[in-house]
Amino acid sequence: MAILVTGGAGYIGSHTCVELLNEGYEIIVLDNLSNSNDEALRRVKEITGKQFKAYTADLLDKKHVSDVFSENKIDSVIHFAGLKAVGESVSDPLRYFKNNITGTIILCEVMQQYGVKKLVFSSSATVYGASGNVPITEETHLGATNPYGRTKQMIEEILQDVYRSDQEWSIALLRYFNPIGAHKTGRIGEDPNGIPNNLLPYISQVAVGKRQQLQVFGNDYPTRDGTGVRDYIHVVDLATGHIKALKKIQSANGVDAYNLGTGKGYSVLEMINAFEKATNQKIPYRMEERRPGDAAICYANPLKAKKQLGWQPIRDIDAMCEDTWRWQYNNPNGYEKVSELNKDSNYPVQQHAADFLSS
């Protein structure tokens, strides 16, 4: 029986695929490659030495999703697929609601049709909005402040209703804080489209020479150095959290939410200093006005995941920065150049399944 990973070619998805394969799971990847790259899947195979099927498909295409289930014996689903840029969601909310919410509904309809009722959902700490109370627990009031966050919050509510209607379902809602870092090999990492939306990818692109300087939004917050404080978590620690959640849903029914964070907050200037240490170079930056809606401090209370899933992060901020830099230094343009070379080749991700074999 296989684990279906939607959005498995993406940043968190590809790292989770590596951990699943290393744990001995059979996986099937479904990704429309709209904000990911098929080269990541080739490198997952390279890292693990394992074969797996991959489908280029969109969750909005119900027939294609159904074909994936009919052609394979699927036990559980880890659902990453979705649009994810906060700013873009503000400028084009209807696209985000249609893609993220409708895609998840279609996925659940097909799962129900095929009797697959075990789901790990990729949620986000954005469901908490600009909560001023820290550390944030799973009981903190939900109040997403942008369309992207609202899609996550709405999907959580939909999935809770799905369970209430049919208690054979088992669902884990994983609320991520700020994923950073990369696989220790430097072969897979975060490859954002266009200008990075998040702090560390932007810093690393400045360090590698792709961008001139970093903009720091706000230096007058009530924090230790005036800049915003966030909870950063290594993407591999985040990936192992999915393995723990998968084991939980495979052993018991129910629906529950879990914070995946470190429980520690680092300011923007502390992150810059840590990255300068990792790269042994200065990161130029300039101070800007605060952005509307940004909270001063945001970090998780991750004790529930520790107690109920047996999960806790083990990588510190130095490892996060060092692994990010190894990835960026070795892949200054991300997967871009390799993807261009493969554009006209017989690359093994097809409209229907293809095994990842050694070439």
N, C-alpha and C positions, 0 to 999 in steps of 0.2 A: 504494500500500500504506500502511496506517494503523498508528499506534502506539496500542495500547489502554492507557489509563491507569486502573487500578483505584484507587478512592479519590481521583479527580481533583478532587473538590470540597473536599477537606480543605486544611489549612494548607500543607503542603509540596507536595501534589499540585497545587493551584491555581497556585502559583508555577512549578512545573515545566511545567504546561500553557502558561503564558505564554511561557516560554523555548522550548518545542518549537514553538509557533506562529510565534514570531519567527524561528526557524531554518528555517522553511518546511516543517515536518512536518505531515502530516494526522493529527489525533488523534481518538480516540473515548474518551469518558469513561464509566466504569461506577462507580456509587456508590450505596449504599443510604441515604445521608444520615442515618445514625444518629448520627454525631458530626461532621457537616459541614453545609453550607448551600448550597442551590441558587443563592442569590444570588451566591455566589462565582463560579459559572460564567457568570452574566450579566456580571459585571464583568471576567472574563477576556476575554470577547468584546469588551467595551467598550475595554479596554486595547489589545488587539491588532488590532481591526477584522477579525478572522477568524471564519469559521463553523466549527462542528464539531458532531458528534452526541454526545448524552448519553443514557444509559440509567439509569433508577432501578431498580436490581437488586441482589440480594444474592448473594454468591459461594456461599452455601449452597444456592441454587436452581440446580441443575445445568442444568435445561432452559433457564432464562432465560439463563444464561451461554452455553450452546451456541447459543441463538438469536442472540446478539450476534456470535458467530464465523461463523455460517452466513449472516448478513445483510451481512457486511462482509469485505473483504480485509485481514486483519491480518497484519502482518509481525513485530512484536515487542510485548512487554508490559512496561510499568513497573508494578510491583505495590506500591501503597501501602496498599491497603484492609486495615483491621484495627483492633481495639480497642487502646487505647494508654495507659490510665491505670494506673500502677504500683499505687497504693493500691487501686483497684477490683479489680485482678487478684488481690490478696491476699485480698480479701473474697469474690470470686466466681471462683475459678480455673477451674472447669469451663466457665464461659461463655467465658473467654478461650481455653482449649485448643480448645473446639469451634469457635469463630468463626475464630480466627487460623490454626490448623493445618488443620482440615477445609476451610476456605474455600480455602486455598492448594493443598491436594491436589486439590480439585475443579477449580480453575483449571488446574492442570498436566495433569489428565486431559483436559480439553477442549482445551487447547493441543496436547497430543499427538495427539488425535483429528483435529485440523485441520492438523497438520504445522507448527505454530508453535512453534519451539524456541529462541527468543531471549527472555531474561528478565532484567530488572533488578529486584532485590528490595530493598525498603526494610527493612533490618535496623537494628541499634541498637548503640551502645557498651555497652548494658546486658548484652550477651552476655559481656563481660569480668568482670562482677561487681564486687566491691570490690577490684580489683587495687591493690596498693600500689606497683607498679612503673610509673614514668612516665619518658619518654613511652611510651604504649601503642602497640605495633606490632601488625600483623595476626597475628604469631606468639605473642602473649601468650596464656597459658592461658585458655580459656573456662570460665566458671563463673557463669552468671547466678544471682542471689540472690532473684529474685521471679518469679511466674508469667508476667508480661508478658515479661520478659527470656528466660525459658525457652522461651516460644513462638517467639521470634526465633531462639534457638539451635537448637531442634529443627527449625525450618523450614530453617535453613541446612544442617543435617545431611541432611534429606530431599532438598534440592536437590542436594547433593553426590552422594547415592546415585542420584538421577535421572540425573545426568551419567555416573556410572560405568556405569550400565546401558545408556546410549545416548549415545555420544559425538558425536552430531549436535547436542546441546544446547550452548548458549552462555549462561552465567549469570554475572551480576555481583552480588555481595553487598555492599551499601553500608552500612557501619556508621557511623551518624550520631553525632555528639557532641551538642551542645546548640544546636539551631536557634533563632534569634531574628531579630528584624527584620521587615520587611514590604516590599512593593513600593514603589518611590520615589514612585508616584502617590498612595499612601495609600488606594487603592481596595480592595486585598485585604491581609489580614493574619491573625494568629492570633486566633481567636474561640472560646476554650475554653468547654465546657459547665460551668455552675456555677462552683465555686471553682477557680481555676487551679491546676494541679499543678506548674507550672514557675515559676522565679524572675521572669523579666522580665515575663510577662503579669500577674503579681501586682503587681509594682512599678508597671506602667503603669496598672492599675486603681486603685491607691492614688493615683497622680498625678492621675487624671481624676475622683477623688472617689467612686468606686464602693465602695472599701474604706477603712477607717479607718487601718490601719497594716500594715506588713509584719512578719512574724515571721522572725527570723534564727535558724536552728537551729545552735547551737554557736559559741562564740567562744574556744575553747581548743584548737583544732586546731594542729598544728605547721606553721603557714603564716605568711606575713609579717604578717598582722594577726589571726590566730586564727580566721578564718572559712574555710569550704570553698572550694576553688579548682576551677573547671571550665573546659572549652574551649567557648567560645561561637562559633557560626558563623552568618553572615548567611544567611537562607533563600534568597536569590537566588543566592549562591555555591553553596549546597547544590543548588539546581535545576540550575545549569550543570554540576555534577558528574554529574548524571543524563544530561545530553546527551553528555558525554564517555564515560560508561560505555555508553550506547546505541551510540555509534559503535564502541566496542571490541567489543561482542558481535556487532555486525552484520558485523564483518570477520574474526572468528576464533572458533573453537569453544573450549570449556573452561569451567571454573568457578573464580572467584577472588574473594577478599574485599578490600575497600578501606576504609580509614578516611577519613571525610570530616570533617575538623576543621581548625583553624588551626595547631595545634602550640603554642598559647599558652594559658596559664591565667590567669583573672581571679577574684579572690575576690569573695565576696558584697558586702563593703563597697566594693570597687572598682567593682562593677556599680552599686551605689546611687549612688556619686559620679558615675559617667559619666552616669547617667540624670538626676541633678540638674542636671548641666551642660547636657544636651540640652533639659530642660524649663524651666530657670531657676527651679526651685522645690525646696523641701526635701521629702524623702521620710521621713515618720515611721516608725520601726521600733522593735521591742523584741527583746531577746535572749532566747532560749529554750534549753532543754537540747538536746544533740545528739539526732538521730534515729537509732535503731538501724540499722546497716548502711550508713550514709553514709560514703563515703571522704573522707579529708582533701583529697587532690589527685587530679585526673583530667584528663589532657589527651592529645591524640593525637600520634603521629608520622605525618604525612600524606605522607611522601616516596614511598611506593609509588604512591599515586594520581598524584603529580606525574610520576613516571618512566614509569609504564605507561599512564596515561590522558591525560597532558598537562594535568592540572588543578591549579589552586591557587587558594585564596580571595584576593580582592583588597579586600574591604571591612573596615574597622577597627571597633573598638568604638564609636567616635563615630558612625559611619554606622549601625551596628546600633541604637543607642539613638535616634538622630534619626528613623530610619525607623519604628521601633516607636511612637514618640510621635506622629508624623504620622498613622499609622493609628488609634491609640487616640483621639487628640484629635478627629479627624473622624468617628469611629465609636464613640462612648462605650459603646454597647450592642452593638457588633459588627454582625452582619447582622440582628439580631433584629427591629427595627422594619420593615425592608424586607420580611423574610420574612412577617411578619404581614399586611402590606398585600397581599402576593401570594398569600396562602393560598387565596383563593377566585377568583383570576384565572386566565386561560388561560396560565399560565406554561409556557414551552416545554420543560421537562424532563418527559417523560411516561414511562409504562411501556415504551414503545418509542421508537425514536430520533426526535429532532427537531433540525432545523437551528437554530443560533443566528443569527437574522437580525436586521437592524436594524428597530427598531419605528418 
